[in-house]
Amino acid sequence: MIKKIIPAVLMLVFVVGGVFAADMLRPSPVSTSHEGGDHGGSGKGDHADDNGKGDDDHGGDYDAKQTAGNYYFNFSRQFVVPVMQSGRVQALVILDLNLEMEQGDADGMFSMEPKFRDALMRELLALSNEGYFTGQLTDPERYDEIQKALLRAARTVKDEIISVLILDFARQEQ
């Protein structure tokens, strides 16, 4: 009988201990104030922890992070760009992008994500058709050209964008 109870009790102790430890290790939220009733770009309320993640339940992974006076908007999902050759998808390029702007310009970013995604995706498809995602992806000049093209596209939606940061960049062959 005791042999059956001990594993259950130990599992309960480990779960409770894990929850307690996770709660203790979680960084405290940093409050940012925003005027108006919108999300002010965070999409996760007005709180963001040290890794940019909000802590309320508005859905999605809309993130914004304030650092050194600038605001970083993280898109809810990655950009997936097909690389075509002879009318067929040869590969997929996957990019994780952030937009950098001054904190005061970050208001309304949550609601503007569809416009930004559309502008950036159009530019990514154009770059793919021009052959920017074939060959050597690690070439610094090519990387800079892609980043500049994405910045021009983002500025068609909101001119105050300082830069488009490419956090992850990968190519998956089909």
Helices and strands as residue ranges (DSSP letters): H 2-25, E 30-31, E 47-48, E 63-67, E 70-74, E 79-85, E 88-102, G 103-105, H 109-129, H 140-155, E 161-173
